[in-house]
Amino acid sequence: MSKVKVGIVQMTCTANKQENLDKAIVKVREAATKGAQIVCLQELFTSLYFCDVEDYDNFKLAEPIPGPSTDALQKVAGELGVVIIASLFEKRAQGVYHNTTAVLDADGSYLGKYRKMHIPDDPGFYEKFYFTPGDLGYKVFKTKFATIGVLICWDQWYPEAARITALMGAEILFYPTAIGWATTQDEATNTKQYNAWQTIQRSHAVANGVHVVSVNRVGEEAGVKFWGGSFFADPFGEVLHQTTVEQEEVIVKELDLNQSDYYRSHWPFLRDRRIDSYQPITKRLLDND
């Protein structure tokens, strides 16, 4: 298909896991009524963003994938005929947990999962306490409507991740996200951080000639104001739509996947890559150690 309608769900969350799942399903249905064929939910949408503290009790939020949440969403995907991208807290085994996104096809089938590769550890974002780094590598999923690549939040700062996923055939890069600013920060700093966040992802669209879809949450949780600002960018890096920083929103945009061929033909970055010269990128630093 040359064109696909993509829906994003930007929402607030509560401490009630079932309540959040039910709310997400309502919003997936809303996106479907607006014509969405692929719907992406935000990072860890079944809970509050629990990584703001290191608390062993939060491991109780995790579940297997496939598991209860994917089972419920598969039924919705099959009923509505939509692809659902669902970011969940995965319990892989006793003591082994991942930040994982499941992809469910439009017939309700489970296509697979991507485990977050880059794990942050900063004040208010103590993800290394909870998540084992992904070990599935970068992934693409051939859905009914498009071949998609899924990366997660902190992955969005790494051009290597976007490049590899695009080289694997992703026509759209999706970034389920949970990011915001400390409420103690000044407005100028907040604006600079948001602009940097959007700019790095728009650059992935430009460098790889693909659409980028980034889906963030909203609401204030434990001194962090999640800034929303979810957006769609085309292969030229142009923002097709950007949500508000305050409100829940369900937005559907039609993306023309043929733009990638046009863009890559006129700005042939992939053609001109000097892959023979890139070996140094596999080192931590080029300091001879």
Buried (B, 14 or more C-beta within 10 A) or exposed (E): EEEBBBBBBBBBBEEEBEEBBEBBBEBBBBBBEBEBBBBBBBBBBBBBBBBBEEEEEBBEBBBEBBBBBBEBBBEBBBEBBBBBBBBBBBBBEEEEBBBBBBBBBBEBBBBBBBBBBBBBEEEBBBBBBBBBEBEEEBBBBEBBBBBBBBBBBBBBBBBBBBBBBBBEEBBBBBBBBBBBBEEEEEEEEBEEBBEEBBEBBBBBBBBBBBBBBBBBBBBEBEEBBBBBBBBBBBBBBEBBBBBEBEEBBBBBBEBEBEBBEEBBEEBEEEEEEEEEEEEEEEEEEEEEE
